[in-house]
């Protein structure tokens, strides 16, 4: 039986590259599409029948219910769920002496923190039917309280810290039932999270996706010395295989 994955935010950047990477490994992928006007996912899907594009807005309860119904009509299980969708905002750079955009902060929190929770809740019945049961979350060093040295970025950093706590709570509940978890910082990507491609960043999405999938698909997590790590211990790990502080 072919392995089946669902990826949120698959339109471009890391999500698109993760989709392509899984297809090259023989997976069937349900690719969450938020921006139908963006052509790359449709072009990739036209080449590979193993890609099923699913309209999916992680910030919307209604969209999530509709997407889960669609996927449930096309497969009886999911082996891998990659919560990749995320956003930034120009407003996050405002200093505390400037007027904050709290509406925009709530938007970031809704997508970056509540979005993955909606997704897990909606697709849990399909994951229950899999022997793999792997949940992956794209987090960020911006969510690390211990490592934080920023003096702004309130909405983004707070949303990623909330995501980390969310994953810990899910881990506490679902790990005893056989679920395995990957909480991951993919590095500084040449992506479109800010609206245009960030050409100053370190990693192209294709390279970042290859590193991420090597970790996501590993039977058991390993550190930089390739030592086996206990699945019963949740860690935040970066693209170089290093454990990060929370």
ChimeraX commands (.cxc) that place a marker at each C-alpha (Angstrom):
marker #1 position 0.00,0.00,0.00 radius 0.5
marker #1 position 1.37,3.40,-1.03 radius 0.5
marker #1 position 2.27,5.80,1.78 radius 0.5
marker #1 position -0.01,8.83,1.93 radius 0.5
marker #1 position 0.84,12.33,3.18 radius 0.5
marker #1 position -0.94,15.65,3.56 radius 0.5
marker #1 position 1.00,18.93,3.45 radius 0.5
marker #1 position -0.47,22.31,4.31 radius 0.5
marker #1 position 0.75,25.43,2.53 radius 0.5
marker #1 position 1.95,23.50,-0.52 radius 0.5
marker #1 position 1.52,26.32,-3.06 radius 0.5
marker #1 position 5.14,27.46,-3.09 radius 0.5
marker #1 position 8.38,27.59,-1.14 radius 0.5
marker #1 position 9.05,24.83,1.34 radius 0.5
marker #1 position 5.58,23.27,1.03 radius 0.5
marker #1 position 5.91,22.88,-2.73 radius 0.5
marker #1 position 9.42,21.45,-2.36 radius 0.5
marker #1 position 8.24,18.98,0.29 radius 0.5
marker #1 position 5.49,17.86,-2.07 radius 0.5
marker #1 position 7.97,17.29,-4.89 radius 0.5
marker #1 position 10.34,15.49,-2.54 radius 0.5
marker #1 position 7.70,13.06,-1.31 radius 0.5
marker #1 position 6.51,12.36,-4.86 radius 0.5
marker #1 position 10.08,11.47,-5.85 radius 0.5
marker #1 position 10.06,8.92,-3.03 radius 0.5
marker #1 position 6.88,7.24,-4.26 radius 0.5
marker #1 position 4.36,8.80,-1.89 radius 0.5
marker #1 position 0.84,9.96,-2.67 radius 0.5
marker #1 position 0.45,13.56,-1.53 radius 0.5
marker #1 position -2.61,15.62,-0.72 radius 0.5
marker #1 position -1.27,19.13,-1.29 radius 0.5
marker #1 position -3.05,21.90,0.56 radius 0.5
marker #1 position -3.69,24.77,-1.85 radius 0.5
marker #1 position -4.37,28.24,-0.47 radius 0.5
marker #1 position -3.45,30.36,-3.51 radius 0.5
marker #1 position -5.00,28.90,-6.68 radius 0.5
marker #1 position -3.62,31.87,-8.61 radius 0.5
marker #1 position -0.07,30.66,-7.92 radius 0.5
marker #1 position 0.77,28.29,-10.83 radius 0.5
marker #1 position 3.59,26.07,-9.57 radius 0.5
marker #1 position 1.56,23.53,-7.59 radius 0.5
marker #1 position -0.89,23.04,-10.46 radius 0.5
marker #1 position 2.03,22.57,-12.85 radius 0.5
marker #1 position 3.61,19.97,-10.57 radius 0.5
marker #1 position 0.28,18.22,-10.11 radius 0.5
marker #1 position -0.22,18.02,-13.89 radius 0.5
marker #1 position 3.03,16.05,-14.14 radius 0.5
marker #1 position 2.36,13.65,-11.29 radius 0.5
marker #1 position -1.03,11.95,-10.79 radius 0.5
marker #1 position 0.04,11.05,-7.24 radius 0.5
marker #1 position -0.53,14.69,-6.25 radius 0.5
marker #1 position -4.08,15.60,-5.27 radius 0.5
marker #1 position -4.60,19.34,-4.80 radius 0.5
marker #1 position -6.97,20.14,-1.94 radius 0.5
marker #1 position -8.30,23.67,-1.27 radius 0.5
marker #1 position -7.16,24.31,2.28 radius 0.5
marker #1 position -7.09,27.45,4.43 radius 0.5
marker #1 position -5.72,26.49,7.85 radius 0.5
marker #1 position -7.10,29.72,9.29 radius 0.5
marker #1 position -10.71,28.76,8.52 radius 0.5
marker #1 position -12.83,26.22,10.41 radius 0.5
marker #1 position -15.17,25.86,7.42 radius 0.5
marker #1 position -12.33,25.31,4.94 radius 0.5
marker #1 position -10.77,22.72,7.23 radius 0.5
marker #1 position -14.02,20.74,7.54 radius 0.5
marker #1 position -14.56,20.82,3.79 radius 0.5
marker #1 position -10.97,19.74,3.08 radius 0.5
marker #1 position -11.15,16.85,5.54 radius 0.5
marker #1 position -14.36,15.65,3.88 radius 0.5
marker #1 position -12.69,15.79,0.46 radius 0.5
marker #1 position -9.63,13.84,1.57 radius 0.5
marker #1 position -11.75,11.27,3.42 radius 0.5
marker #1 position -13.57,10.58,0.17 radius 0.5
marker #1 position -10.29,9.84,-1.61 radius 0.5
marker #1 position -8.29,7.82,0.93 radius 0.5
marker #1 position -8.94,5.67,3.97 radius 0.5
marker #1 position -5.75,6.67,5.79 radius 0.5
marker #1 position -2.96,9.23,6.18 radius 0.5
marker #1 position 0.52,8.17,7.25 radius 0.5
marker #1 position 2.18,11.57,7.44 radius 0.5
marker #1 position 0.83,15.04,8.21 radius 0.5
marker #1 position 3.18,17.97,7.63 radius 0.5
marker #1 position 1.93,21.23,9.15 radius 0.5
marker #1 position 3.87,23.65,6.98 radius 0.5
marker #1 position 1.53,26.60,6.35 radius 0.5
marker #1 position 2.68,29.80,8.03 radius 0.5
marker #1 position 2.78,33.56,7.56 radius 0.5
marker #1 position 4.77,36.60,8.57 radius 0.5
marker #1 position 3.81,40.27,8.39 radius 0.5
marker #1 position 5.54,43.64,7.88 radius 0.5
marker #1 position 3.77,44.78,11.05 radius 0.5
marker #1 position 5.82,42.37,13.16 radius 0.5
marker #1 position 8.88,44.64,12.92 radius 0.5
marker #1 position 7.27,47.45,14.93 radius 0.5
marker #1 position 9.08,48.56,18.07 radius 0.5
marker #1 position 7.20,48.74,21.37 radius 0.5
marker #1 position 7.29,52.54,21.10 radius 0.5
marker #1 position 5.25,52.27,17.91 radius 0.5
marker #1 position 1.55,51.53,17.70 radius 0.5
marker #1 position 1.10,47.75,17.45 radius 0.5
marker #1 position -1.23,46.11,14.93 radius 0.5
marker #1 position -3.10,43.68,17.17 radius 0.5
marker #1 position -5.48,42.63,14.43 radius 0.5
marker #1 position -2.52,41.49,12.38 radius 0.5
marker #1 position -1.02,39.72,15.39 radius 0.5
marker #1 position -4.26,37.77,15.77 radius 0.5
marker #1 position -4.07,36.79,12.11 radius 0.5
marker #1 position -0.54,35.39,12.61 radius 0.5
marker #1 position -1.63,33.54,15.72 radius 0.5
marker #1 position -4.69,32.14,13.96 radius 0.5
marker #1 position -2.64,30.69,11.09 radius 0.5
marker #1 position 0.70,29.83,12.73 radius 0.5
marker #1 position -0.61,28.42,16.02 radius 0.5
marker #1 position -4.29,27.56,15.65 radius 0.5
marker #1 position -3.94,26.40,12.05 radius 0.5
marker #1 position -1.91,23.27,12.88 radius 0.5
marker #1 position -4.29,22.43,15.71 radius 0.5
marker #1 position -7.27,22.66,13.36 radius 0.5
marker #1 position -5.43,20.44,10.91 radius 0.5
marker #1 position -4.58,17.72,13.41 radius 0.5
marker #1 position -8.14,17.72,14.75 radius 0.5
marker #1 position -9.65,17.49,11.27 radius 0.5
marker #1 position -7.41,14.73,9.94 radius 0.5
marker #1 position -6.92,12.66,13.08 radius 0.5
marker #1 position -9.54,10.06,12.02 radius 0.5
marker #1 position -7.50,9.29,8.88 radius 0.5
marker #1 position -4.23,9.16,10.83 radius 0.5
marker #1 position -5.79,6.68,13.26 radius 0.5
marker #1 position -6.01,4.17,10.40 radius 0.5
marker #1 position -2.26,4.28,9.72 radius 0.5
marker #1 position 0.49,2.23,11.40 radius 0.5
marker #1 position 2.84,5.22,10.93 radius 0.5
marker #1 position 0.92,8.06,12.60 radius 0.5
marker #1 position 3.59,10.72,12.13 radius 0.5
marker #1 position 2.89,14.38,12.88 radius 0.5
marker #1 position 5.38,16.99,11.64 radius 0.5
marker #1 position 5.36,20.68,12.48 radius 0.5
marker #1 position 7.40,23.45,10.87 radius 0.5
marker #1 position 8.31,25.70,13.78 radius 0.5
marker #1 position 11.12,28.27,14.07 radius 0.5
marker #1 position 13.94,29.39,16.29 radius 0.5
marker #1 position 11.75,32.50,16.63 radius 0.5
marker #1 position 9.56,30.46,18.98 radius 0.5
marker #1 position 12.39,29.57,21.35 radius 0.5
marker #1 position 12.10,31.52,24.59 radius 0.5
marker #1 position 15.59,30.58,25.79 radius 0.5
marker #1 position 17.29,31.56,22.53 radius 0.5
marker #1 position 15.32,34.74,21.86 radius 0.5
marker #1 position 17.33,37.93,21.35 radius 0.5
marker #1 position 14.79,39.84,19.26 radius 0.5
marker #1 position 13.40,43.20,20.34 radius 0.5
marker #1 position 10.26,43.09,18.19 radius 0.5
marker #1 position 8.55,40.42,16.00 radius 0.5
marker #1 position 5.88,40.07,18.69 radius 0.5
marker #1 position 3.13,38.41,16.67 radius 0.5
marker #1 position 5.38,35.97,14.83 radius 0.5
marker #1 position 7.55,34.90,17.78 radius 0.5
marker #1 position 4.56,34.53,20.09 radius 0.5
marker #1 position 2.66,32.46,17.51 radius 0.5
marker #1 position 5.60,30.07,17.09 radius 0.5
marker #1 position 6.07,29.75,20.86 radius 0.5
marker #1 position 2.36,28.91,21.09 radius 0.5
marker #1 position 2.83,26.30,18.35 radius 0.5
marker #1 position 5.62,24.66,20.36 radius 0.5
marker #1 position 3.40,24.42,23.44 radius 0.5
marker #1 position 0.57,23.08,21.29 radius 0.5
marker #1 position 2.81,20.29,19.97 radius 0.5
marker #1 position 3.88,19.41,23.51 radius 0.5
marker #1 position 0.25,19.04,24.60 radius 0.5
marker #1 position -0.53,16.92,21.52 radius 0.5
marker #1 position 2.55,14.83,22.27 radius 0.5
marker #1 position 1.39,14.21,25.83 radius 0.5
marker #1 position -1.98,12.98,24.55 radius 0.5
marker #1 position -1.10,11.12,21.36 radius 0.5
marker #1 position 2.37,9.68,21.89 radius 0.5
marker #1 position 1.01,6.90,24.18 radius 0.5
marker #1 position -1.30,5.94,21.30 radius 0.5
marker #1 position 1.58,5.30,18.90 radius 0.5
marker #1 position 1.96,8.71,17.27 radius 0.5
marker #1 position 5.46,10.02,16.57 radius 0.5
marker #1 position 6.38,13.70,16.33 radius 0.5
marker #1 position 8.82,15.92,14.48 radius 0.5
marker #1 position 9.08,19.55,15.62 radius 0.5
marker #1 position 11.44,21.29,13.24 radius 0.5
marker #1 position 13.20,24.56,12.47 radius 0.5
marker #1 position 14.04,24.46,8.73 radius 0.5
marker #1 position 16.54,27.33,8.72 radius 0.5
marker #1 position 16.41,30.69,6.95 radius 0.5
marker #1 position 14.74,29.99,3.62 radius 0.5
marker #1 position 14.60,31.78,0.32 radius 0.5
marker #1 position 10.83,31.65,0.49 radius 0.5
marker #1 position 7.84,33.91,-0.13 radius 0.5
marker #1 position 6.57,34.22,3.45 radius 0.5
marker #1 position 6.98,37.98,3.29 radius 0.5
marker #1 position 5.13,38.20,-0.04 radius 0.5
marker #1 position 8.21,38.27,-2.30 radius 0.5
marker #1 position 11.07,35.81,-2.47 radius 0.5
marker #1 position 13.74,36.40,0.17 radius 0.5
marker #1 position 16.96,36.22,-1.84 radius 0.5
marker #1 position 19.17,37.03,1.15 radius 0.5
marker #1 position 18.39,33.82,3.07 radius 0.5
marker #1 position 20.64,30.77,3.35 radius 0.5
marker #1 position 18.68,27.88,1.86 radius 0.5
marker #1 position 16.71,27.25,-1.31 radius 0.5
marker #1 position 13.41,25.49,-0.57 radius 0.5
marker #1 position 14.49,22.37,-2.50 radius 0.5
marker #1 position 17.59,21.96,-0.33 radius 0.5
marker #1 position 15.66,22.69,2.86 radius 0.5
marker #1 position 12.99,20.15,1.90 radius 0.5
marker #1 position 15.58,17.42,1.34 radius 0.5
marker #1 position 16.99,18.00,4.83 radius 0.5
marker #1 position 13.52,18.14,6.38 radius 0.5
marker #1 position 12.32,14.92,4.74 radius 0.5
marker #1 position 15.47,13.08,5.77 radius 0.5
marker #1 position 14.39,13.85,9.35 radius 0.5
marker #1 position 10.63,13.49,8.94 radius 0.5
marker #1 position 10.86,10.06,7.31 radius 0.5
marker #1 position 13.55,8.62,9.54 radius 0.5
marker #1 position 12.32,5.65,11.53 radius 0.5
marker #1 position 13.76,7.16,14.68 radius 0.5
marker #1 position 15.17,10.66,15.09 radius 0.5
marker #1 position 18.94,10.98,15.24 radius 0.5
marker #1 position 21.25,13.77,16.35 radius 0.5
marker #1 position 24.32,15.06,14.49 radius 0.5
marker #1 position 26.33,12.02,15.64 radius 0.5
marker #1 position 23.63,9.68,14.28 radius 0.5
marker #1 position 22.77,8.42,17.75 radius 0.5
marker #1 position 19.28,7.06,18.20 radius 0.5
marker #1 position 16.91,9.35,20.06 radius 0.5
marker #1 position 14.01,8.17,22.17 radius 0.5
marker #1 position 10.66,8.89,20.47 radius 0.5
marker #1 position 9.23,9.38,23.95 radius 0.5
marker #1 position 11.16,12.64,24.30 radius 0.5
marker #1 position 9.89,15.59,22.29 radius 0.5
marker #1 position 12.60,17.91,20.97 radius 0.5
marker #1 position 12.83,20.94,18.72 radius 0.5
marker #1 position 15.50,20.18,16.11 radius 0.5
marker #1 position 17.02,22.32,13.37 radius 0.5
marker #1 position 18.04,21.56,9.78 radius 0.5
marker #1 position 21.57,20.64,10.87 radius 0.5
marker #1 position 20.24,17.95,13.21 radius 0.5
marker #1 position 20.94,19.93,16.37 radius 0.5
marker #1 position 18.56,19.98,19.31 radius 0.5
marker #1 position 17.43,23.52,20.02 radius 0.5
marker #1 position 16.45,25.12,23.33 radius 0.5
marker #1 position 12.78,25.76,23.93 radius 0.5
marker link #1:1,2 radius 0.2
marker link #1:2,3 radius 0.2
marker link #1:3,4 radius 0.2
marker link #1:4,5 radius 0.2
marker link #1:5,6 radius 0.2
marker link #1:6,7 radius 0.2
marker link #1:7,8 radius 0.2
marker link #1:8,9 radius 0.2
marker link #1:9,10 radius 0.2
marker link #1:10,11 radius 0.2
marker link #1:11,12 radius 0.2
marker link #1:12,13 radius 0.2
marker link #1:13,14 radius 0.2
marker link #1:14,15 radius 0.2
marker link #1:15,16 radius 0.2
marker link #1:16,17 radius 0.2
marker link #1:17,18 radius 0.2
marker link #1:18,19 radius 0.2
marker link #1:19,20 radius 0.2
marker link #1:20,21 radius 0.2
marker link #1:21,22 radius 0.2
marker link #1:22,23 radius 0.2
marker link #1:23,24 radius 0.2
marker link #1:24,25 radius 0.2
marker link #1:25,26 radius 0.2
marker link #1:26,27 radius 0.2
marker link #1:27,28 radius 0.2
marker link #1:28,29 radius 0.2
marker link #1:29,30 radius 0.2
marker link #1:30,31 radius 0.2
marker link #1:31,32 radius 0.2
marker link #1:32,33 radius 0.2
marker link #1:33,34 radius 0.2
marker link #1:34,35 radius 0.2
marker link #1:35,36 radius 0.2
marker link #1:36,37 radius 0.2
marker link #1:37,38 radius 0.2
marker link #1:38,39 radius 0.2
marker link #1:39,40 radius 0.2
marker link #1:40,41 radius 0.2
marker link #1:41,42 radius 0.2
marker link #1:42,43 radius 0.2
marker link #1:43,44 radius 0.2
marker link #1:44,45 radius 0.2
marker link #1:45,46 radius 0.2
marker link #1:46,47 radius 0.2
marker link #1:47,48 radius 0.2
marker link #1:48,49 radius 0.2
marker link #1:49,50 radius 0.2
marker link #1:50,51 radius 0.2
marker link #1:51,52 radius 0.2
marker link #1:52,53 radius 0.2
marker link #1:53,54 radius 0.2
marker link #1:54,55 radius 0.2
marker link #1:55,56 radius 0.2
marker link #1:56,57 radius 0.2
marker link #1:57,58 radius 0.2
marker link #1:58,59 radius 0.2
marker link #1:59,60 radius 0.2
marker link #1:60,61 radius 0.2
marker link #1:61,62 radius 0.2
marker link #1:62,63 radius 0.2
marker link #1:63,64 radius 0.2
marker link #1:64,65 radius 0.2
marker link #1:65,66 radius 0.2
marker link #1:66,67 radius 0.2
marker link #1:67,68 radius 0.2
marker link #1:68,69 radius 0.2
marker link #1:69,70 radius 0.2
marker link #1:70,71 radius 0.2
marker link #1:71,72 radius 0.2
marker link #1:72,73 radius 0.2
marker link #1:73,74 radius 0.2
marker link #1:74,75 radius 0.2
marker link #1:75,76 radius 0.2
marker link #1:76,77 radius 0.2
marker link #1:77,78 radius 0.2
marker link #1:78,79 radius 0.2
marker link #1:79,80 radius 0.2
marker link #1:80,81 radius 0.2
marker link #1:81,82 radius 0.2
marker link #1:82,83 radius 0.2
marker link #1:83,84 radius 0.2
marker link #1:84,85 radius 0.2
marker link #1:85,86 radius 0.2
marker link #1:86,87 radius 0.2
marker link #1:87,88 radius 0.2
marker link #1:88,89 radius 0.2
marker link #1:89,90 radius 0.2
marker link #1:90,91 radius 0.2
marker link #1:91,92 radius 0.2
marker link #1:92,93 radius 0.2
marker link #1:93,94 radius 0.2
marker link #1:94,95 radius 0.2
marker link #1:95,96 radius 0.2
marker link #1:96,97 radius 0.2
marker link #1:97,98 radius 0.2
marker link #1:98,99 radius 0.2
marker link #1:99,100 radius 0.2
marker link #1:100,101 radius 0.2
marker link #1:101,102 radius 0.2
marker link #1:102,103 radius 0.2
marker link #1:103,104 radius 0.2
marker link #1:104,105 radius 0.2
marker link #1:105,106 radius 0.2
marker link #1:106,107 radius 0.2
marker link #1:107,108 radius 0.2
marker link #1:108,109 radius 0.2
marker link #1:109,110 radius 0.2
marker link #1:110,111 radius 0.2
marker link #1:111,112 radius 0.2
marker link #1:112,113 radius 0.2
marker link #1:113,114 radius 0.2
marker link #1:114,115 radius 0.2
marker link #1:115,116 radius 0.2
marker link #1:116,117 radius 0.2
marker link #1:117,118 radius 0.2
marker link #1:118,119 radius 0.2
marker link #1:119,120 radius 0.2
marker link #1:120,121 radius 0.2
marker link #1:121,122 radius 0.2
marker link #1:122,123 radius 0.2
marker link #1:123,124 radius 0.2
marker link #1:124,125 radius 0.2
marker link #1:125,126 radius 0.2
marker link #1:126,127 radius 0.2
marker link #1:127,128 radius 0.2
marker link #1:128,129 radius 0.2
marker link #1:129,130 radius 0.2
marker link #1:130,131 radius 0.2
marker link #1:131,132 radius 0.2
marker link #1:132,133 radius 0.2
marker link #1:133,134 radius 0.2
marker link #1:134,135 radius 0.2
marker link #1:135,136 radius 0.2
marker link #1:136,137 radius 0.2
marker link #1:137,138 radius 0.2
marker link #1:138,139 radius 0.2
marker link #1:139,140 radius 0.2
marker link #1:140,141 radius 0.2
marker link #1:141,142 radius 0.2
marker link #1:142,143 radius 0.2
marker link #1:143,144 radius 0.2
marker link #1:144,145 radius 0.2
marker link #1:145,146 radius 0.2
marker link #1:146,147 radius 0.2
marker link #1:147,148 radius 0.2
marker link #1:148,149 radius 0.2
marker link #1:149,150 radius 0.2
marker link #1:150,151 radius 0.2
marker link #1:151,152 radius 0.2
marker link #1:152,153 radius 0.2
marker link #1:153,154 radius 0.2
marker link #1:154,155 radius 0.2
marker link #1:155,156 radius 0.2
marker link #1:156,157 radius 0.2
marker link #1:157,158 radius 0.2
marker link #1:158,159 radius 0.2
marker link #1:159,160 radius 0.2
marker link #1:160,161 radius 0.2
marker link #1:161,162 radius 0.2
marker link #1:162,163 radius 0.2
marker link #1:163,164 radius 0.2
marker link #1:164,165 radius 0.2
marker link #1:165,166 radius 0.2
marker link #1:166,167 radius 0.2
marker link #1:167,168 radius 0.2
marker link #1:168,169 radius 0.2
marker link #1:169,170 radius 0.2
marker link #1:170,171 radius 0.2
marker link #1:171,172 radius 0.2
marker link #1:172,173 radius 0.2
marker link #1:173,174 radius 0.2
marker link #1:174,175 radius 0.2
marker link #1:175,176 radius 0.2
marker link #1:176,177 radius 0.2
marker link #1:177,178 radius 0.2
marker link #1:178,179 radius 0.2
marker link #1:179,180 radius 0.2
marker link #1:180,181 radius 0.2
marker link #1:181,182 radius 0.2
marker link #1:182,183 radius 0.2
marker link #1:183,184 radius 0.2
marker link #1:184,185 radius 0.2
marker link #1:185,186 radius 0.2
marker link #1:186,187 radius 0.2
marker link #1:187,188 radius 0.2
marker link #1:188,189 radius 0.2
marker link #1:189,190 radius 0.2
marker link #1:190,191 radius 0.2
marker link #1:191,192 radius 0.2
marker link #1:192,193 radius 0.2
marker link #1:193,194 radius 0.2
marker link #1:194,195 radius 0.2
marker link #1:195,196 radius 0.2
marker link #1:196,197 radius 0.2
marker link #1:197,198 radius 0.2
marker link #1:198,199 radius 0.2
marker link #1:199,200 radius 0.2
marker link #1:200,201 radius 0.2
marker link #1:201,202 radius 0.2
marker link #1:202,203 radius 0.2
marker link #1:203,204 radius 0.2
marker link #1:204,205 radius 0.2
marker link #1:205,206 radius 0.2
marker link #1:206,207 radius 0.2
marker link #1:207,208 radius 0.2
marker link #1:208,209 radius 0.2
marker link #1:209,210 radius 0.2
marker link #1:210,211 radius 0.2
marker link #1:211,212 radius 0.2
marker link #1:212,213 radius 0.2
marker link #1:213,214 radius 0.2
marker link #1:214,215 radius 0.2
marker link #1:215,216 radius 0.2
marker link #1:216,217 radius 0.2
marker link #1:217,218 radius 0.2
marker link #1:218,219 radius 0.2
marker link #1:219,220 radius 0.2
marker link #1:220,221 radius 0.2
marker link #1:221,222 radius 0.2
marker link #1:222,223 radius 0.2
marker link #1:223,224 radius 0.2
marker link #1:224,225 radius 0.2
marker link #1:225,226 radius 0.2
marker link #1:226,227 radius 0.2
marker link #1:227,228 radius 0.2
marker link #1:228,229 radius 0.2
marker link #1:229,230 radius 0.2
marker link #1:230,231 radius 0.2
marker link #1:231,232 radius 0.2
marker link #1:232,233 radius 0.2
marker link #1:233,234 radius 0.2
marker link #1:234,235 radius 0.2
marker link #1:235,236 radius 0.2
marker link #1:236,237 radius 0.2
marker link #1:237,238 radius 0.2
marker link #1:238,239 radius 0.2
marker link #1:239,240 radius 0.2
marker link #1:240,241 radius 0.2
marker link #1:241,242 radius 0.2
marker link #1:242,243 radius 0.2
marker link #1:243,244 radius 0.2
marker link #1:244,245 radius 0.2
marker link #1:245,246 radius 0.2
view
